[in-house]
Amino acid sequence: MSKRTARGDETRRQILAAATDLFHKQGVAATSPDQIIEASGTGKGQFYHHFKSKEGLVHQVLQTYLETIRNGGGPLNYHITSWDDLGQWFRGQLALQKRYRMTRGCPFGTIGNEVTENDELIRQDLSLIFEVAKARLATFFVKEKASGRLDPSVHEEQLADFCLAMIQGAMLMGKVKRDSHLVEEVVRQTMAHLGSLRRS
């Protein structure tokens, strides 16, 4: 890789990192290209060289989230192989919120809260993220059911959707109320429900 290419890649990474943080902190609508350029320490020409539009940048941020879920490496482990892993996945969401003193919600959920009928590309990106996350959870439930450790009447994909909906709603309410106890209680109740479906 040439020095020029390496510099270009680093500039792109800086812009992407700044946008990711600002979108998570204040949402997409409230974040301007100029704010991203200032936060990343780059120039307007560099911004528009790497990202042709703000929508294109949002798309790349969401693609980064998607790759993290698929391949790991982020703060949350979506490779769930045990009930302990599942509990840690829930607790990890809360830990992420606490890191920001309950002022932020789910990173991609924050973007999702702003989606309108005109944001079709972003909606599709978010839909794919939730589908991949659901598939990771559902795969675990399928294995548990096949091993006789989960109620045979359970619909695995619906249970995975339930987990995602509970944590997304809890994080939104926790952000609005600035209350970690609320999220902790939702996680506790959700895990208790899941526990009632387990078979020894």
Secondary structure, DSSP 8 states (H G I E B T S, - for coil): --HHHHHHHHHHHHHHHHHHHHHHHH-STT--HHHHHHHHT--HHHHHHH-SSHHHHHHHHHHHHHHHHHH--SSS-----SHHHHHHHHHHHHHHHHHTTT----HHHHHHTT--TT-HHHHHHHHHHHHHHHHHHHHHHHHHHHTT-B-TT--HHHHHHHHHHHHHHHHHHHHHHT-HHHHHHHHHHHHHHHHHHB--
